[in-house]
Structures are given as C-alpha cells and as structure tokens.
Amino acid sequence: SNTSHCTHSHTCNKRIATMAPNDDYAPPFQSKYFSAEMMSKYEPLAEAITKVEETGGMDDSVFESFEKHWAKFMDFSWCSQWDGKKYDVVFYGVSGYTGYLMMEYLRKNALPNKKQDFSLAFAGRSPTKVAEMRDREFAGTEYANTPILTASFDDVVSIIDMVKSAHVIVNCAGPYMLTEGEVLIDACVWCKTDYVDISVELPWSMRIQELHKYALEAGVMVVPSCAGNAYSDLGVMMLARKIQEDYGESLRSAVCYCSGGGTASGPSGGTLRTRAALASEGDAMRSDVFALGGFIPQVDRNGFKIVDVQQGTGFVTPKTREEDRDIHMTKVTEDRKLGVWRAPYVNAFFDTRVVRRSNMLMADHANRPYGMALNFMEYAMLPPEAAAAARQGEDETGKAIGHYGLTLEQEEEQLGGKPYKEGQGPSSDDLSRAWSGFFFSGESESGNQLMCSFIGCDRYWETARVAIEMALTLRFERSSLAFSGGVLTPSVAGGTPLIQRLVSSGVKFKMGSWHEPSERSSPGLLH
C-alpha cells in the first residue's frame, strides 16, 4: 500500500536523523562512527539509501536491501575484523613503562595467584612494540603467546574490534589529556565493555564526566584513576563505613597523610611528560575544589546558603565553604591532634576532588553519602628530620612533596641529570625496596574519632596492582558490586570486593589505628 511505502521512506530518514546528537553534547565515538562520512564508506548502504530516496519508499525490495545493510552498519559487521574471541581483560597501550609494570604485576602476582583463571590480551598502536614487551616478560611461560591486538584512536573500526574482544579494557595510554581516549570510553559504553584507566589528570577526569549518564544508562562501569594514589579514596570509604557501623553517624571530616620509605625511585619518563602537560594547563582548572562534583555550600547560622552576587547581573552563586579551600593544603603546619607535621602533597588537589566525587555518587545513586557535610584534606606526612625543620617555618607556603618526603625537583635530581626517557622507568627490583603508606583519621558528626591505614609497595607498583585488581573485580565480582554503571571512582565502583582483592594480593590494611613504624615496610612484590 502507499501508506506502507511512505512508512519505508519515513523509517529510512528517521534512522539517519537519529545519528545526529539530540543535545549539545555529542558522544565522541558515536560522532566518529555514526556519521555521513562513515556511512559513505559502506557503499552498499549508501546506495540503498539513495535508492530508497529515488523510489520514494515505494519499492519493497529496495527497502529490504536498506534494512539488511543498516543492520550490518549498526552491529559493525560490515567493517569489523573481530574473530569472535572474547578476553576477560585487554590491556591497551602497553608498549612502554606502564605496560612493563602491568606485565610484571601479572607475571609475579595476579597470574600465579590462581584465584581464578582469566584470559587476557595486549593491544596497542604498534603491535611490534607490544610484542617486544610481551616476549621480554613472558618468554618461556604459558603466556608467551598472549594475543596482541592492533588499535588506534584515529581508526574507529580498530577500536570497535578491540572493545568487542574484551569484557574489561585497561587503558594505559597516557597522558590521557593529550589523547582521544574518550573515543575508547564511549565505544566501551556502546559495546557494553567495562573500562579502567590509571589517570591522575584533572582535565581528563573533567572531560569524561560528560559520559556518565550514557555509561549509567548502558550499565557500563567506567573507572578512571585506578592508580597508586587510589588508596586515599578507598581509605575514606572504609572510615565512613566503620563510623556508620560503630556509631550510627556520618563522617564529618577526614584527613589523609601520605608517607613512604625505603629506596625511593625517580619519576618515569611518562610521569615527567604528564607533569609537563598538566603544567601547561595552568591553575584555571584547579580553581574549583568541586570540579568533579560533590559541592557543599557554605551556610550561615540559620542554615541559609551564603552566596556571591555577580555585580550588575544579579547572578547568584552559592559560596564554597572556607574549610574546603585548597589553600589549606599549601602550607607547612602541624596537626596538633595527631602530632603530625604536614606539608603540601603532590596529588592532594586531585585526590581530594576524587573523594568529593565519591561522596556525591554515594549520595546520588545509593542515598548513602559518607557525610552530608564531609570535609576531606590530604597532606604529605613529613619525616622526623623534615618535621624538626618545619617547626621553624610553620604556616609558610611550601613546595609539594611526594611519598618519600622529596619535592618534585628533588625526585628528578635523584636521576643525576639523566631523566628516564618516555617509556622508561625504575625496574621492579628497584620498586621492591620502597613502600608507600596512607594514614587516615576521621571524625563523626559528634566527634567520635577513627583511624586506619594502608601500606603498599612503591607507588608505581601499586598503580599496576590497583588497575589489575579493579579490572578483575569488575570481571568476576559484578554480582556483588553496589553499582552497575556510570563514570565512577575506585571506591564507589570496587567497594569491599576490591579491598579484599588488594589485601589478598599483599597490601597491608589496619582499622582502628595506624601501622606502627616497625610495620611500615614493603609487603614485597610476590604474594
């Protein structure tokens, strides 16, 4: 009938129209793939569309041809080289130093543990370089022939094939802010593949927030920042749970002190490149302490929000609380309650924003925030000799220092003027001689205090551990996780199952007090 033929034409036009974004944000993978340019590369589909238009939808056989090719376009079968194999975890971008760390952790810890067998593949832009790393790490083992996939952000079809090959993708290709990594995340969302990365880059974290609602609707876990500093996020979660359990109260404030010891390693080439990229961004992105969410406004004694009014416009903005401002983490001061001397910590501005996002996600999606008025701060714990010197200069603005009590400049000086090239870094043997610790103190709304701490290996080793154990948590513990999708944080995504995996893999955790000085040592790479 004429009605059905008109419907054919309308259906064709409607399907093509739905490829255009229906709001101001166009998901990056969808923009690349569901485009007129990509459709034109599939010539049978382009021809079928033209014929539907030419016949006005009056030819049933023409429309059937359009339907057949449209289905192939939508499921990627017209272009995909995917062989149908599905791996539990695929590691992308593993030809450099981070790839070395991932493979070392797999070889020395995750694979020998045999908590469960899992299949894996490696991937990268240059399969030859990835193969060289794999052969160096796994020669003579049962993993010597681990498959290698080729994928690149500028080849959307290769990204489709890699994502379809995985239950979980671990993206190691940084600095993330200099890549099109969000194309990979959006492809994961589209293909229902969970995603993990090791980013510690605020500009990147802000960029991918746009994908939260898509990941939430698709039931896909997107978990950035699964790096060695994720313990600050996990520690606050543990404090909040225990305070609720013991006292039936919310967490009002928490502080994390970061420390370390043993033989400190210098920064890898990738770390230096990321630092340079972040420095080029300036301070603009760091100005909002709630850049990743979790805003808590300042209120007056009557409970009314205090606001700033933009002159001449009447535009009103709720004011951030004084206690949450970054400036409090920029000075050398003493925590008189705990007797700890503290200084600015290199990752504090990033870590505090991640914890605030966790608090927001717990409130929005579980109605269980850590605390409606939570304040979280993070510092470097000064070693005794530095603490003695600090007494002379309290309240002075200090340079940010890392886990081993060294400034970034001092870390680089350790390399004797010969910094690691990109793709290079300390050996795992060097990392085995160092430890990193996270020491937490929290208070409930009525002042009940609680402490806990984590002790792990060097921060680079812990990055490999957190990323891999998170990927395995997503793959094998899905049914016991509280959340099923969204752009999440390590604590919100992994919860108790992740903590259990980390501890089982060798990390030391203590609730109720901090690890004693005699307990502060590397747990070792093998477990």
N, C-alpha and C positions, 0 to 999 in steps of 0.2 A: 504494500500500500504506500501511498505518498507520505502518510504520516510516519511510517517506519523508516522510510528513506530520509526524510527530514531529520529524524532522530539520529540516523547514522552520521549525517553531516555535523549535527549539533554535538554528538558524542566525541567525534574526532576533534573538533575545535575546542571543546571543553577540556579534553585531556591535555592538549597542547598548552592551553591557557593556565592550567593548574601548575605547570612547571615554573611559572613566574612567582616570585615571593609575594605573599599576601600581606606582608607588613614591612616595616622599614629595615628589618634585618634579613639578609639572605644567607642561609647556612652555606658555608664555603664549599663543601663537597657537592651539595645539591646544585649550587650555582655553576660549578665547573661541569658537572655531568649532565644535568637536565637542562641543556641549553640548545639553542638552534644550531650552534656550531657542531656540537657533538652529534645531534640528530642527522646533520648533513653528511657526517662520516659514515653513517649507516645507510647506504644508498637505497637498499630495498624499502626501508621505512620512509625515506624522503620521497621516493617515487610513489609509494602507496598514499601518502598524504596528498600529494599533487593530484593523483587520480581521483581521490575522494572529492577534492575541491572541484575538479573538472566535471565530474558526473553529478555534482550536487548531492551526493549521497544516494543516488538512485540505483546504483549497481551493487547488488548484494555480494557478488564475488569480489569486487574491489574492496568493499568494506571488510570482508573476511580476511583478505590479504593484509589490510591495515591492522586488524586485531592481532593477527599472528605475529607480525613484526613488532607491534607495540609491546606485546608480552615479552618478547626477546629483549627489547630495549630496556624494559623495566626490571627484568631479572639479570641483566648484563650478559646473558648467554651469547649474544651476537658478537661480543668482543672479548669475553673472558677466556683466559687460558688455564683457569683453575682446574686442577686434576681431580678434584673431589675429596682430596685428603684434608682432614681437619686435625690440627695440632692443639694440644692443651694450651701451650704458651708459645708465642712467636716473639722473639727479641729483635727489634728493628734498630738499625744504626749502631752496630756492634763491631765496627772495624777499628775503632780507636781505643782510648784508655778505658772508657766506661764499659765497652764490650769486653775488654780484658778482665775487669772486675766482675762483671756478670758471669763470665765463663769460669773464673777462678772460684767464685762462690758456689756455682753449680757443681763444679768438679770436686770441691773439698767439703761441701756441706749438704746442699739440697739433694743432689742425686744419690750420694752414699747413704743418706738417712733412711731412704726407702719407706717413708711414712705412707706414701702411695706412689705407684709408678705413674709417670706422666710423660707425655710425648712433647717434643719441642722442636723448633726450627729457628734458624737465624736468618736475618734479612738485612738488606742494605742497598744503597745505590750502586755500589761496586761489589758484585759477588766475589770477585777475585780477592779483594782485600779481606772480606769477611771469611773466605775460605782459608786464607793465610792464618788468621787469628784462630779459627776453629782447629786447624791442623796443628798449630803450635800447642794448643791447650788440651786437645783430646786425642792426639795421636796414640795409637796402641790401646785405646779403651773402647768399650762398646758404643761410645758416642762419636767415634771417629768419622762416621759418615752422616752425622746430623744434617738434614736437608738445609739447603740455602736458597732463599727466595730473593728475587730482584724486585725492588720497589723504589719509586721516586715520587716526591710530591708533585713534580711537574708532569707526571704521567698518571693520570687519574685511573686508567684501566689497571695499571700495575698495583695501585693502592687497593682497588677493589679486589683483585686476586689475592693479595696478602691478607686483607681483612677477612675475606671469606674462608681463608685457610686456618683461622685462629679462633679459639674460644676467648683468649685474652691476648692482647697486644701489650708488650712493654716497650715504650718508645724511649730510646736512649740518645736520640739525635738532637743535641743541643749545640749552642744556646738556642733555646726554643723560640725566643722572641725574634730571632733572625731567620726563622724558617716559616713554612706554611703548614706547620703541624696541626693546625685546626682543621685542615682538609682531612687529615687522617682521623681525627676525633669524630668529625661529622660522618665520615664513611663508616666508622665503628658503630655509631648510633644507627645509621641506616641499615647496616647488616647485622645488628644485634650482637656485636662483639664487645666485650668489656675492654677498658683501656687503662693503662698505668703509665706514669712517667716520673722522672726524678728531678723535675724543675724546682728551682728556688729563685724564681724570677717574677716579681710582682707584675710587670707589664704583661707577661704571658698569662698569668693567673687571671688578670682582669679581662683580657681578650676572650678567653674561653668561657667566661661566665655566661656569655650570650647563648651558649649551647645547653645550659642547664635544663631549661623547660623541655627541649627536644629529647635529651637523654632521659629525663624523668618520665615523659610520656612513652618512650620506647622501652623502658625498663632496662636501660644500659648503664652500667657503673663506669663513670669517668673519674679517675682518681689521680690527679696530678700531685706533685710534691711528695712522692714516696721516697724521700731521701734520708740521709743520716740525721737530719735535724727534725724528722717527724716525731721523735720521742717527746718533744715539747708539747705537741698536740695530743699525743697518747697519754702523757702524764696528767694533763689537766682533766682528761676524760676519767682517768682512774680516781683522781681526787674527788671529782664531782659525784661519781657513783658511790664511793665509800662514805662520803659525808652524808649523802642521802640515806644510805643504808644504816649508818650508825646513829645519826641524829635526826633523820627525817627533815633535813633542811637543805636549802640550795647553797651552792658555792658562791660566796660574795666576792672573794678576791683570791688570786693565786699568783705565785711568782716562781719562775724557773731560773736556777743558777747553772750555768754550763761550765764544765771544767774538764780537764784531761791530764794525762801524764804519759810517761814512757818516752820513747823516741818519737818526737813529732816529725811528721812528713811535710815536705814543702808542697805548695799548690801545684796541681796538674796543669798541663797546657790548656785543657778545656776550661778549668776554673778561671785561669787568667783571662781567657777570651770572654767568658761570661761576665767577669768583673768589668772588663772594658766596655762591653755592650751596655751594662747597667749604668755605668758612669756616664755614658753618652746621653742617657735619658734625663739626667739632672734630677732635681728634687720635686718636680711638679707631681709626678705620680705618687710620691710618698707622702704628700701633704694630707691625704685623707686617711686617718687611722682606721676607718671602717670601709676601706676601699673594696674589701671582699665581702662586705655585709656585716650584720650584727650591730647596727647602730643603737647606742643607748644615749638618749638626750640628757642634758643637764636639767634638773628641775629645782624649783625654789622650795622653801619650807612648807608651802601649801600644796605642793605636788603639781604645780603648773610648770609646763616646759618653758625654759628660758630660750629666747630666740634672738637672732640677729636680723635687723630690718635693713634691707638694701636701700640706701638713700635715694629718694626721688622716684622709686618704683613701688614701694610698699611690699616688695618680695620678701617673704619671711622664711628663714632657715632655722630649724632647731639647733641649739648650740651644743657642741660636744663637751662632755664633762672634762674638767681640768685634770682629773686623775688618770684619764686615758691618753693624754698627750704624749707624743714621742719624746719630747724634751726631757722627760723624767728618766729616760734610758740613755741619756747622752753624757751623764756626769759620773764622776767617781764619788761614791757615797758609801756609807755604812748602813747595813740593815741591823739596827740595834736590837731588834727582837731575836734575831738568829745569830748575831755576832759575826756576820759575813761582810767582808769588804767586796764591793762590786764595781764593775766598770762597764762601759758600753760593749755589747756583744755584736759580732759581725752580722748575724742573721736575725737580730731582735725585731727589726721593723717588719720583716717578712713573717716570722713565726707568730708574732702577736696578732697579725691580721688573719692568719690561718685559724688560730684558736677562736677568734671572734666569729669567723665564718662557721666553725663547728657549732658554736653556741646558737647561732641563728638557725642552722639547719636542724638542730635538735628541737628548737622551738617550733619552727615552721612545719616540719614533717613528722614529728613524733610527740609534740606538745610536752617535751621533757628537756627544757633548756638546762644547761649546767647551772645558770643563775640569771634571773631577770635583770640583775644589776651587776653582773660579773665584771670585775676589773682584772686584767692579766698583764703582767710585765715580765720581761726577760733580760737577764744580765749575764755577763761573764763573771765567774767567781774568781777573785784574784788569789793567786798562790801566796803563801805566807810572806815571802820576801817582797813581793809587789804590794801586799797589804800594808806592810810596815811603811813603805814609801808613801802609800796613798794617804796615810794619816796626816801627812804634811800638806797635802793638796786637796783635801776634801772639797766637794762642790765645784771643782774645776771640770770644764768640759774635756773629756778625754777621747783618744782615738779608739775606734772599735777594735776589739781583740777577738781572737778565735779561741778554740777549745784549750789550747796549750799555753795560754797567757801571753801570746805574741800578737803584735799588730800585724796587719796585712803586709806592711813593708818588711817587718822582721821575718815573717814567714818566707817572703821572697828572697831576702838576704841569705837565708839558710842554704839556698841553692848556689851560693858563691858566684853570683853573676852569670850563672848558666841555667836559666829557667828551662823547664821542660817545654818541648815543642808541643804543638797541638797534637793530640792523640797519644801523648806520653804522660807518665806519672810514676809515683813510687811503686815498687814491687810489692807483692802481697807479703813477702818476708819482712820488708820494712814496716808494713802496716801492722804486722803481728806483734810488734814490740810497743805499741801505743794503745791507750784506752781513752774513751770519751764518756763523760758522765753527765746526767741531767738530774738535778736535785730540786725537788718541788716542795713548796709549803703553801697550804691553802687554809682559808678560814670560812666558816659558815656564816650565815646572817647574824647569828647571836654570838659569834666569836669563838666557836669551837675550832681548834686547830688540828691539822693533819699533815703528815709529811710522807713522801715516798721518793724513790729514786730508781733510775736505770743506769747500768754500767754496760757499755758495749766496747767493741774494738775501735780502731781508728775510724774517723767519720766516713772515709771513702769505702771501707769495707761495710760499714753499716748502711750505706746507700744501696749497695748491691743486696744486702740482706733484706732491708725493708721492701725494696721493689719486688724481689722474687717471692718473698713470703706473702706480700699483698696479692700478687698475681695468683699464687696457689690458693690463697684464701678465697678469692673470687671464683676460682675454677671449682674447688672441691667443697667449699663451706657455704655455698649460696643459700641453701635452705635454712641455715641458722643465722643469717645476717638480718639485721633490723631493717635495712633499706634495700631497695631493688633497682634504683636508678637515680640519675642526676649527676651534676658535676659536684663531687663530694670531697671531703678531706680524708686523710688516712684514718683518723679515729672514727668518724661517722661511717665510713664505708666498711672498715675492717672490724671494729669493735672488739669484743672479747676473743673471738676466734683468731684474729691477727695477733693479739697479745700472747695468746697461748702458743702460737707458732713461733713467735720471736723468742720467747723464753725456752721453748723446746729446742730451738736452734743454738742456744748458748747465751743469750742475753741475760744479764742478772737484773732482777727486779725485786724491790723491797718496799712493802707497805707498812706504814706506822712510824718509820724513822728513815734516816739516810744510811746508806752503806758507810761503815766505818772506814777510816783511812787505810786500815790494813786490808780491806776488801776491795779497794779501788785499784784494780789491775785488769789487764786484758783477759777476757774469757777465752781467748785463743781462737784461731780460725777454724780448727777442726772440731767437730762435735758429733 
